[in-house]
Amino acid sequence: MQIIVINGSPRTNGLTAAVLHRIAARLEQNGAEVRFIDLAKLEIKPCRGCCTCYQTGSCIYQDDAEALSREIAAADGIVIGTPTYVSNVSGLLKQFIDRGHFVIEQLLHGKYAVSVVTGENYGRRDASAVLGRLFSYSGAYISGRLVINAPFNSLQYDGAGAVAAADRLAADIYRKRTYPLQYLKHQVIFRAGIRPFVSRKGECYRGVTDKWEHAGI
Ligand SMILES: Cc1cc2nc3c(=O)[nH]c(=O)nc-3n(C[C@H](O)[C@H](O)[C@H](O)COP(=O)(O)O)c2cc1C
């Protein structure tokens, strides 16, 4: 069981990182092989919107975003954490989301996902909804969502939610749990939205259809 844990906070020792490390440690106790990634330590260029990836399957930039996206494709589960920045995910995380080949390519097809959002006043749920849509549109089963309210610079977090979320994620992966409502919702999004859109693009989206074929979609 391979799980990628991604910290989308620019602060590698902040609250988001602390919660994610609790989750990672618990996942390891559950027998998972965990890769903990601080996005702040990676080189990730902003997407320039050339759409080459849809045609060829890979980005014109061979930086850390490409390597991380490939690691996610090979994993069973993913945990993404972010602080709330202006009622949204951090810019650092958004930059990776734009480059990560998530939605059109169905990067998270059949995988299990947990989101973690921290914040100190308003907008945490908006940021959590952004990650919820990302997971759902990318084909993941959402195993859990943590939304944590704490003052800035406070690392006081009891960890109970983190332990429960990690246990549930590990159990979902072991048992290959199906979430029928989530499955149905994703089928509608994929069949009515993403697939017809990609078919209309024809050869220009050959890189996408090749990835679907490889993933058994
Ligand atoms: C630029 C910036 C914008 C922020 N915007 C919000 C916000 O809209 N809502 C909120 O609840 N907290 C906001 N915060 C507070 C952080 O989300 C919060 O303190 C978070 O837990 C910090 O996580 P970290 O310790 O992992 O960096 C903001 C912080 C910064 C630096």
The ligand as a Gaussian input file, in Angstrom:
#p B3LYP/6-31G(d) Opt

LIG

0 1
 C       -1.443000      34.823000       3.011000
 C       -2.302000      34.175000       4.071000
 C       -3.672000      34.134000       3.898000
 C       -4.490000      33.525000       4.844000
 N       -5.842000      33.487000       4.633000
 C       -6.632000      32.852000       5.532000
 C       -8.037000      32.745000       5.309000
 O       -8.570000      33.233000       4.315000
 N       -8.777000      32.070000       6.211000
 C       -8.217000      31.486000       7.332000
 O       -8.944000      30.856000       8.103000
 N       -6.895000      31.581000       7.585000
 C       -6.089000      32.233000       6.699000
 N       -4.721000      32.303000       6.919000
 C       -4.159000      31.610000       8.106000
 C       -3.626000      30.221000       7.766000
 O       -4.476000      29.530000       6.883000
 C       -3.521000      29.361000       8.998000
 O       -2.829000      30.013000      10.021000
 C       -2.883000      28.015000       8.676000
 O       -3.152000      27.118000       9.723000
 C       -1.388000      28.123000       8.500000
 O       -0.909000      26.846000       8.141000
 P        0.646000      26.489000       8.230000
 O        1.046000      26.639000       9.674000
 O        0.724000      25.102000       7.754000
 O        1.368000      27.430000       7.322000
 C       -3.904000      32.936000       6.004000
 C       -2.517000      32.991000       6.181000
 C       -1.714000      33.603000       5.228000
 C       -0.209000      33.643000       5.440000

